[in-house]
Amino acid sequence: MTLQGGSLAIGTPAPLCLRFRSAPLEIRGALERVADWLRAQRPESPPARDLELVLAELLNNISDHSYEGTPGPIRLLLSRRGDWVHCSIEDEGKPLEAKFLPTKCSAVPLPDRDRLPERGYGWVMVRKLARDFDFERCEGRNRLGFRVLLSFPETEAKTGG
């Protein structure tokens, strides 16, 4: 896994750029680096779970569906802008099927649980937690862009939990 990034300005977190393969252990390592990046910004709070959930779901989908379990390259770029993390994920696997592409609307209602298929919960969660999706397939690469609102959970001491 390679890491790139540098400070943009005092008080502005440096973007995080990771390149890794879609193997389960490398995805786990990338998610750990994301958690470290978040902790560096708010060391007194646990990492922003919404961002971690969205990234875990999307990266595992790339491994399972885009590369069909055969490890392939992934590039993950995260940048912080105010309370939002802007994300870009690129891979060289199969194109994302149109039926999975999120709509442009910012809030998607959750369907009735009893009507959900055995699979497919992940995209429901991704659509609920992320906003402003942008997908393109260009020169054999998939690029999915989106943003996630940072909501750092309060520490247990502050919440009495």
Secondary structure, DSSP 8 states (H G I E B T S, - for coil): -EEE----BTTB---EEEEEESSHHHHHHHHHHHHHHHHHH-TTS---HHHHHHHHHHHHHIIIIISTTS--EEEEEEEEETTEEEEEEEE-SS---GGGS--S-S------GGG--SS-HHHHHHHHHEEEEEEEEETTEEEEEEEEE------HHHHT-
